[in-house]
Amino acid sequence: MFGSRRSVVLVFCIALLSGCGGDGRDGAPGTSGEAGQNSWLRTTPIEAGDTCAAGGSLIEFGLDANDDGTLDDDEVSGQTTVCAGVTGAEGTSGGTSLIRITPEAAGATCPAGGQIIEAGIDDNNDGTLEDTEVDASTSICNGLDGQDGAASLLNITAEGAGANCAEGGQKIESGVDDSHDGTLDSGEVDQTAYLCNGADGLTGASGDPGPDGLTTLLTLVAEPAGANCSAGGQLISSGLDDNGDGVLDSTEVDSSAYVCNAASCALSTIALTATDHVSFSSTGAAFNDNRLRAYTSSAVEDLVSWIRFVVPPQLNGGIVQSVNLTMTHEDGFGNPINNPVMELMLSNYDGWNSATVTTAQLTADAVISGPLTNFPTTQTPVDFPLNVGTANWDAELNTSDITIGMRETTAQYRFVYFLGSDVPATAPVLTINYLKCP
């Protein structure tokens, strides 16, 4: 870059607001104050144009409200532009403007720590902002932790018979634990109430003697394994002894019930390796390479992917306890890009193959996991526990296939890639824990 050396001055302003009020009586118990939020920066290159004739950088900053370690679009509270120097008519090569971000330890400048932002020209062109090259600096501080509120306490004691409760009862005191000792002291009682026993009622007159009642009889008979009790049990019959012979005859049975033995169910685990996969664009174009995509773009087509697992006969009639999907994250292409948000879906369509299936046939019939935002940056297996309560997984065990899809759910350019089913060592694996009962 040619032209006179320019100094870059970067100024950041952070406004702190606080509310004040007069002293008053302690209120209801306060909840614990939230932890202070960390400050973050995001740097985006600016192409040469109207904003910066020779290009530069857009510096955005703000507090990490969702604590995901990334400054999201809705967390940006301010920004500034740092432009590179334009090319002069005939000058010597100017230095590149650089920014250095280092942690700010808790201290006088930032009581809860923060970040030191330094800017300057790379005079020696080594790509590093040295201490002697710093032209301007500022600190962005983390927020302070809120103060814990006092707890509300109750004290319940027996109340003897007297003016407050004629028949005795319970004395209930409540208040705020101003001393934070976990005990409601007498000086901390704000309200007192009494829960009194009721007075004894008058004794009623004796009724006339009634006629002798019939005797109720019970019989217990062993019930073999069958339709009434799969593992056997007992048949309990009851009724009145109408003829007074001390035996419950079949005509005297008024009700019957079965007490069944517990069935012996076996808990098993099976791991199914994906046998096929396909990706579709929003216009219906199919991709059959070894890549699973959850891809959103505001400028080009969005992409979704589907994975097929064959259901073996041994799963038929099983009762699903838990399901986990393991996929191998693909390394490369900057994967993942721009903090993608992924959902996993279940489709009821069975018996498909990637050569003939269409995007209209594979529909999202249930969302089984998500939103998912935590992805690695290297090629490594990732576990995704699936929600067994949002779909009829027991019915899926009685079909030929289980089909799971993945998609990115935002409206911005973001994506995450995983490896498909072509290579068994890195193919997706569906692990199912299930019960089988006789």
Summary of the structure (lengths in Angstrom):
residues: 438
radius of gyration: 36.5
end to end distance: 79.8
largest distance: 126.1
contacts: 1173
relative contact order: 0.11
helix: 5%
strand: 40%
